[in-house]
Amino acid sequence: MSVTQGRADNLAMTSPLLRRRDLNRAALAWALGALALPRALRAQQGVASTPWSSDPFTLGVASGQPRPDGIVLWTRLAPATDDGAASMARPACAVRWELYADAALRVPVRQGEVLTDAQQAHSVHVVVQGLQPARPYWYRFVCGDAVSPVGRTRTAPAPDADVARLRIALASCQHYEQGFYAAHREIAASDVDVVMFVGDYIYEGSNPQTALRLHGTPTPQTLAQYRERHALYKRDADLQAAHAAHTWLLTWDDHEVVNDYAGQFDPAWDNERFVQRRAAAYRAYFEHQPIALGPQGASLRLHDRFAWGTLADLWMLDGRQYRSQHACPDPRIDHGRIVTGCADLADASRTLLGREQEAWLAQGLTSSARRWKLVGQSTQVSSTGTDTPEGRRVWTDGWDGYPQARERMLQGVRDARVRDVVMLGGDVHRHVAADLRVQPNDTASPVIASEFVTTSISSRGGSAAAMRQLMQHNPDVKHARGDERGWALIDVTSASALCEFRGTPHPALADAQLARQAVFAVEAGRAGVVTG
């Protein structure tokens, strides 16, 4: 019997999530690599059994990808005293996970043991199955004489459950150097069902001149360096609290790898070297997040679909891994840029999501029978360009840089007469409420969907003057403010999807208090945003 097969046989219940047809066998093998090993095999691996000299659970705990019968639990063993070399030299460790029905940890529900080692950065991913729908659980990890903090998670409702409400914390863009995570502190204390994080979990770049606190390490390019950057972010107490308090859904944007990369292309690197860098970044991302499936080489399938009873379908999209190169690229710079009169924008072959993901989303939206279709993706869908005598000026790294792909997506919604579609985004460091049309800002093109975009947790945003200009040239945008940091509370019922924008002035200080900035709503059966 192979080691992989042995691990699978020792899982308490085999996960239907891991058997889905759209997940390849190589990714499945990675996921099974973290599952339980028999005691004999643990002995062969030289599993560590000595007491810990310092707490190994410094990165906290997390849960994610909620299903009606299951959840993904995560932690990573990373003592504060370890440097990279010490971590790689640490032997394999057996980690026990425990799931309870109560906060006092008196009613055990599931438990098991997994093996982790330096090849996985001593990360732990547990796919727990056989749970009850729509209920909270509490969990922790134990390794030797060390016990992790307790996390709270919850499963999704049954697919046919008549759910009255879904509350989502929408968050994005948490540059460690540019502010503190007061928004996460508030999210941790809030009554939400799930946190939807839509990109820029870490930042690879630094600007010490504007820093409130420092990365303290060079721009990551290797696996060890990306691991170090993730660990720095994970050690933030407010971020840990938000993970421990709630179940998360995650996607990425660009800074998890490098600013404004597109697919397998970054102008500052030759293709082969960049693909290696991307593979390192994707692997480190997986090692630090509560997601079930790891990377296959330089690729990692992240897009997924989740149901919340009969109330809502939720999609998490990947807007980076499969996108076409930027339109009209300038070889002298390594990021998106503002262009006017760029012929590439009319090329229908260009895509932001990749053709397979486009088709997957279109089929899912068309077939969904649930009231709300909530689409989490990494940036602003509505147009943000500026009209000039020379033509419209657009930013090539956003959806404006892929207008034919945006038109295909929204035309599909219109042609299929799909109602109650709400796009949820981040990236642009501003709160946004907007209408969505096949032809942006054209009143002859009907409003067919709606959009809410959250500002950044900490990253700098645009000025009031810039937001006034954006709205002047884009009447579909009904609200835009980039001077505050924060998050958005999306409160969904059968009657409406209400968005409360929460914010605090930039920069977000450690003791910052957030306040309501604005409230907008989408009424069921009627596309477009209205003031709440």
C-alpha positions in Angstrom: 0.0 0.0 0.0 1.4 3.4 -1.0 1.8 6.2 1.6 -0.8 8.3 -0.2 -3.3 5.4 -0.1 -2.5 4.8 3.6 -3.2 8.4 4.4 -6.5 8.3 2.6 -7.6 5.1 4.4 -7.0 6.7 7.7 -9.3 9.7 7.1 -12.4 9.4 9.2 -14.7 10.1 6.2 -13.7 10.5 2.6 -14.6 13.9 1.3 -17.1 14.4 -1.6 -15.4 17.8 -2.1 -12.2 16.1 -3.0 -14.0 13.8 -5.5 -15.5 16.5 -7.6 -14.8 15.8 -11.3 -13.3 19.2 -12.0 -10.4 18.7 -9.6 -7.5 16.9 -11.1 -5.8 13.9 -9.6 -2.5 15.6 -8.9 -4.2 18.3 -6.8 -6.1 15.6 -5.0 -2.8 13.8 -4.1 -1.4 17.0 -2.6 -4.5 17.4 -0.4 -4.2 13.8 0.7 -0.6 14.4 1.6 -1.7 16.1 4.8 -4.0 13.3 6.0 -3.5 10.8 8.7 -0.7 8.3 8.7 -0.6 5.0 10.6 1.5 4.9 13.7 4.0 2.6 12.0 4.5 5.0 9.2 4.9 7.9 11.7 7.7 6.0 13.4 9.4 5.5 10.1 9.2 9.2 9.4 11.0 10.1 12.6 8.0 12.1 14.0 9.0 14.7 16.6 7.9 13.8 20.2 10.0 16.1 22.4 8.3 19.0 24.2 8.2 22.4 22.6 10.5 25.1 23.9 8.1 27.8 22.5 4.6 28.0 21.2 4.4 26.4 17.7 0.9 27.9 17.0 2.0 31.5 16.6 0.1 31.9 13.3 -3.2 31.0 14.8 -6.0 28.8 13.3 -8.4 29.2 10.5 -11.3 27.5 8.7 -12.8 27.9 5.2 -14.7 26.5 2.3 -18.0 25.8 4.1 -20.2 23.0 2.8 -23.4 21.7 4.3 -21.6 18.6 5.7 -18.0 19.8 5.9 -15.3 22.4 6.5 -11.6 22.9 6.0 -9.5 23.5 9.1 -6.0 25.0 9.0 -3.0 25.8 11.1 0.8 25.9 10.7 3.5 25.0 13.2 5.8 28.0 13.3 7.5 28.8 16.6 8.6 32.4 16.9 12.1 31.1 17.6 12.4 29.4 14.3 14.2 30.9 11.3 13.9 29.4 7.9 16.7 26.9 8.4 15.4 25.7 11.7 11.9 25.2 10.3 13.3 23.1 7.4 15.4 21.0 9.8 12.5 20.3 12.1 11.3 16.7 11.8 7.8 15.6 10.8 5.2 16.3 13.5 2.0 14.4 14.3 -0.8 17.0 14.9 -4.2 16.1 16.5 -7.2 18.0 15.4 -10.4 18.2 17.5 -13.8 19.4 16.6 -16.5 20.2 19.2 -20.2 21.1 19.3 -19.8 23.6 22.0 -17.5 26.6 22.9 -16.6 24.9 26.2 -15.1 21.9 24.3 -17.1 19.4 26.3 -19.0 17.7 23.4 -16.5 16.2 20.9 -17.7 15.6 17.4 -14.7 14.6 15.3 -11.0 14.2 15.9 -8.1 12.8 14.0 -4.3 13.0 13.5 -2.4 14.3 10.6 1.3 14.3 9.8 3.1 17.5 8.6 6.7 18.2 7.7 9.1 20.7 6.3 8.0 20.0 2.7 4.6 21.5 3.7 6.1 24.2 5.9 4.6 22.2 8.7 1.1 23.4 7.6 -2.0 21.4 8.3 -5.1 21.1 6.2 -7.9 19.0 7.4 -11.1 18.3 5.3 -13.7 17.4 7.9 -16.8 15.7 6.6 -20.0 14.2 8.0 -21.1 17.3 9.9 -24.5 18.8 10.4 -25.6 21.7 8.2 -26.1 25.3 9.3 -24.5 25.0 12.7 -21.4 26.3 14.5 -18.5 24.1 15.6 -15.3 24.8 17.7 -11.9 23.4 16.9 -8.3 23.3 18.0 -5.1 21.5 17.3 -2.7 19.7 19.6 1.0 18.8 19.0 2.9 17.2 21.8 2.5 19.4 24.8 1.3 22.5 22.8 -2.3 23.4 22.3 -3.5 25.9 19.7 -6.0 28.7 20.2 -9.7 27.7 19.8 -11.4 28.6 16.5 -15.1 28.9 15.7 -16.4 27.8 12.4 -19.8 26.9 10.8 -21.2 24.8 8.1 -23.3 26.0 5.2 -27.1 25.3 5.3 -28.5 22.3 3.5 -29.0 23.0 -0.2 -32.8 22.9 0.1 -33.0 24.8 3.4 -35.2 27.9 3.4 -32.6 30.3 4.7 -33.8 33.7 5.9 -30.4 35.5 6.0 -26.8 35.5 4.9 -24.3 38.1 6.3 -20.9 38.4 4.6 -17.9 40.4 5.6 -16.3 41.6 2.3 -12.6 42.5 2.7 -9.5 43.1 0.5 -6.0 44.6 0.3 -4.2 44.5 3.6 -0.8 46.1 3.0 1.0 45.4 6.3 3.2 48.5 6.1 0.5 51.0 5.3 -1.8 50.6 8.3 -3.1 48.4 11.1 -5.9 45.8 10.9 -8.6 47.6 12.8 -11.1 46.4 10.2 -10.3 42.8 11.1 -10.7 43.5 14.8 -14.2 44.8 14.0 -15.0 41.8 11.7 -13.9 39.4 14.4 -16.5 40.9 16.8 -19.3 41.1 14.2 -22.2 38.7 13.6 -21.4 37.4 10.1 -21.7 34.0 8.6 -18.7 34.1 6.4 -15.7 36.4 5.5 -15.2 36.8 1.8 -11.6 37.9 1.1 -11.2 39.0 -2.5 -7.5 39.5 -2.9 -4.1 41.0 -1.9 -3.8 39.0 1.3 -0.1 39.9 1.4 1.9 42.5 -0.4 5.3 41.7 -2.0 6.4 45.3 -2.3 7.5 47.9 0.3 7.6 51.6 0.6 9.4 52.5 3.9 8.7 56.2 3.3 5.0 55.7 4.0 5.2 52.8 6.4 3.6 52.6 9.8 5.3 49.3 10.4 7.9 47.4 8.2 8.0 44.1 6.4 11.6 44.0 7.5 12.6 41.5 4.7 13.3 41.9 1.0 10.7 41.5 -1.8 9.9 37.8 -1.9 10.9 35.8 -4.9 11.6 32.3 -3.5 9.4 29.9 -1.6 11.2 30.5 1.7 10.7 34.3 1.2 7.0 34.0 0.4 6.5 31.7 3.4 8.2 34.4 5.6 6.0 37.1 4.2 2.8 35.1 4.9 3.9 34.3 8.4 4.5 38.0 9.1 1.0 38.8 8.1 -0.5 35.8 9.9 1.1 36.9 13.2 -1.0 40.0 13.3 -3.4 39.6 16.3 -6.4 41.2 14.6 -6.1 39.1 11.5 -5.8 36.0 13.6 -8.9 37.0 15.5 -11.0 37.4 12.3 -9.8 33.9 11.1 -10.5 32.3 14.5 -14.0 33.9 14.7 -15.4 33.1 11.3 -15.3 30.8 8.3 -13.5 32.3 5.2 -13.9 32.1 1.5 -10.8 33.4 -0.3 -9.4 34.4 -3.7 -6.3 36.2 -4.7 -5.3 39.2 -6.8 -1.8 40.2 -7.9 0.3 41.1 -4.8 0.2 37.5 -3.6 2.8 37.1 -6.4 3.9 40.4 -7.8 2.1 43.7 -8.7 0.0 43.5 -11.9 1.1 40.2 -13.2 -1.1 38.7 -15.9 -1.3 34.9 -16.2 2.2 33.5 -16.8 3.6 36.9 -17.8 5.4 39.6 -15.9 7.5 42.0 -18.1 10.2 42.3 -15.5 11.1 38.6 -15.7 11.7 36.1 -18.5 8.8 33.7 -18.7 10.5 30.6 -17.3 11.8 32.4 -14.2 8.5 34.1 -13.6 6.6 30.8 -13.8 9.0 29.4 -11.1 8.4 32.5 -9.0 4.6 32.1 -9.4 4.8 28.4 -8.4 6.6 29.4 -5.2 4.1 32.1 -4.4 1.1 29.8 -5.1 2.6 27.1 -2.9 3.2 29.5 0.0 -0.4 30.8 -0.4 -1.8 27.3 -0.1 0.3 26.6 2.9 -1.1 29.5 4.8 -4.8 29.4 3.9 -7.8 27.1 4.8 -8.3 25.7 1.3 -8.5 22.0 0.5 -6.4 21.6 -2.6 -2.8 22.5 -3.2 -1.0 23.5 -6.3 0.1 21.4 -9.2 3.4 22.9 -10.3 2.8 26.6 -11.1 -1.0 26.2 -11.1 -3.6 26.1 -8.3 -7.3 25.9 -9.0 -8.9 28.5 -6.7 -12.3 29.3 -8.3 -15.2 27.5 -6.7 -18.9 27.7 -6.1 -20.8 27.5 -2.7 -24.5 27.3 -1.9 -26.3 29.0 1.1 -29.5 27.1 1.3 -32.1 28.3 -1.3 -31.1 31.9 -0.6 -27.9 32.3 -2.5 -25.2 30.8 -4.7 -21.7 32.2 -4.1 -18.9 32.1 -6.7 -15.2 32.8 -5.9 -13.4 33.7 -9.2 -9.7 33.7 -10.1 -8.9 36.9 -12.0 -5.1 36.5 -12.3 -4.0 33.0 -13.1 -5.7 32.7 -16.5 -5.8 36.3 -17.9 -4.3 37.5 -21.1 -1.4 39.8 -21.2 -2.2 43.5 -20.6 -3.4 45.4 -23.6 -0.8 47.5 -25.4 2.0 46.7 -23.0 4.9 49.0 -22.5 8.1 47.0 -22.2 9.6 49.8 -20.0 7.3 49.2 -17.1 6.2 46.1 -15.3 2.6 46.8 -14.5 -0.7 48.0 -16.0 -1.0 51.5 -17.3 -3.4 54.1 -18.6 -3.9 53.9 -22.4 -5.9 55.8 -25.0 -6.7 54.5 -28.4 -5.4 51.0 -27.7 -6.4 48.6 -30.5 -5.9 45.6 -28.3 -9.0 46.5 -26.3 -11.2 45.4 -29.2 -9.6 42.0 -29.5 -12.4 39.5 -28.5 -9.9 36.7 -27.9 -8.5 38.5 -24.8 -9.8 37.3 -21.4 -9.5 38.2 -17.8 -10.9 34.9 -16.3 -9.7 32.5 -19.0 -12.2 30.9 -21.4 -12.8 27.8 -19.3 -13.6 29.8 -16.2 -15.8 32.1 -18.2 -17.8 29.2 -19.5 -18.0 27.6 -16.0 -19.3 30.9 -14.5 -21.8 31.4 -17.4 -23.2 27.9 -17.0 -23.4 28.3 -13.3 -25.2 31.6 -13.4 -27.7 30.3 -16.0 -28.5 27.1 -14.1 -28.7 28.6 -10.6 -32.2 28.3 -9.1 -31.3 30.3 -5.9 -32.6 33.8 -5.3 -29.2 35.6 -5.2 -26.2 35.0 -7.3 -23.2 36.6 -5.5 -20.0 36.6 -7.4 -16.8 37.3 -5.5 -13.9 38.4 -7.6 -10.8 40.6 -7.1 -11.5 44.0 -8.7 -14.1 46.6 -9.9 -16.3 45.4 -12.8 -17.9 48.8 -13.6 -16.0 51.2 -15.7 -13.6 53.7 -14.2 -12.2 55.4 -17.4 -12.0 59.1 -18.2 -13.3 60.7 -21.4 -10.8 63.0 -23.2 -10.7 64.7 -26.6 -8.3 62.0 -27.7 -10.7 59.2 -26.6 -11.4 57.3 -23.4 -8.5 56.7 -21.1 -8.6 53.4 -19.3 -6.5 51.4 -16.8 -5.3 48.2 -18.4 -5.0 46.1 -15.3 -8.7 46.2 -14.4 -11.9 45.1 -16.2 -11.6 48.2 -18.4 -8.5 46.6 -19.9 -10.6 43.5 -20.9 -13.8 45.1 -22.2 -14.7 42.3 -24.5 -14.5 39.8 -21.7 -16.6 42.0 -19.5 -19.2 42.3 -22.3 -19.3 38.5 -22.8 -19.9 38.0 -19.1 -22.7 40.6 -18.8 -24.3 39.8 -22.1 -24.6 36.2 -21.0 -26.5 37.4 -17.9 -28.8 39.4 -20.1 -29.4 36.8 -22.7 -30.2 34.1 -20.1 -32.4 36.7 -18.2 -30.5 35.8 -14.9 -31.8 38.0 -12.1 -30.4 39.2 -8.8 -26.7 39.0 -9.8 -24.4 41.0 -7.5 -20.7 41.3 -8.2 -18.5 41.7 -5.1 -15.0 43.0 -5.5 -12.0 44.7 -4.0 -8.5 45.8 -5.2 -9.2 49.5 -6.0 -8.9 50.7 -2.4 -12.3 52.4 -2.4 -15.9 51.7 -1.4 -18.0 51.5 -4.6 -21.7 50.9 -5.3 -22.5 50.7 -9.0 -25.0 49.6 -11.7 -23.8 47.1 -14.3 -24.8 47.2 -18.0 -23.5 45.3 -21.1 -22.4 48.7 -22.4 -21.1 50.7 -19.4 -22.6 54.1 -18.7 -24.9 53.9 -21.7 -28.5 54.6 -20.7 -29.7 52.8 -23.8 -28.2 49.6 -22.4 -30.4 48.3 -19.5 -29.0 47.7 -16.0 -28.8 43.9 -15.7 -26.7 43.4 -12.5 -25.3 45.3 -9.5 -21.9 45.8 -7.8 -20.5 46.4 -4.4 -16.7 46.9 -4.0 -15.0 47.1 -0.6 -12.2 49.5 0.2 -8.9 48.2 1.5 -8.2 47.0 5.0 -5.1 49.2 5.1 -3.7 50.0 1.7 -3.8 53.7 0.5 -6.7 54.9 -1.6 -7.6 57.7 -3.9 -8.4 61.3 -3.0 -11.8 62.9 -2.9 -11.0 64.8 -6.1 -10.1 61.6 -7.9 -13.4 60.0 -6.7 -15.4 63.0 -8.0 -13.8 62.7 -11.4 -14.4 58.9 -11.5 -18.1 59.4 -10.8 -18.4 62.4 -13.2 -17.1 60.2 -16.1 -18.9 57.0 -15.0 -22.5 57.7 -14.1 -23.1 54.0 -13.4 -21.0 54.5 -10.3 -23.4 55.8 -7.6 -20.9 55.9 -4.7 -17.0 56.0 -4.6 -14.8 57.0 -1.7 -11.2 56.1 -1.4 -10.2 58.2 1.7 -11.2 55.6 4.2 -10.0 52.1 5.0 -12.4 49.4 6.2 -14.7 46.6 5.0 -18.3 46.1 3.7 -21.1 44.2 5.5 -23.3 42.5 2.9 -26.6 41.5 4.5 -28.7 39.3 2.2 -32.4 38.4 2.7 -35.0 37.2 0.2 -36.1 40.8 -0.2 -32.8 42.6 -0.7 -29.0 42.6 -0.6 -28.0 45.5 1.7 -24.4 46.8 1.8 -23.1 48.8 4.7 -19.7 50.4 3.9 -17.6 50.6 7.1 -14.6 52.9 7.3 -11.9 54.8 9.2 -9.7 57.7 7.9 -6.4 56.7 6.3 -4.1 55.5 7.6 -5.8 52.9 9.8 -4.3 53.2 13.2 -4.0 50.4 15.7 -6.7 51.8 17.9 -8.9 53.1 15.1 -12.7 52.9 15.4 -14.8 52.4 12.3 -18.1 54.0 11.4 -20.8 53.7 8.8 -19.8 55.5 5.7 -22.9 54.8 3.5 -25.6 52.1 2.9 -26.8 50.9 -0.4 -29.2 48.1 -1.4 -30.2 45.9 -4.3 -33.9 45.0 -4.3 -34.8 41.5 -5.2 -36.0 41.3 -8.8 -34.7 44.7 -9.7 -31.1 45.2 -10.9 -29.2 48.3 -9.8 -28.2 49.9 -6.5 -30.3 52.3 -4.5 -29.5 54.2 -1.3 -30.4 52.1 1.8 
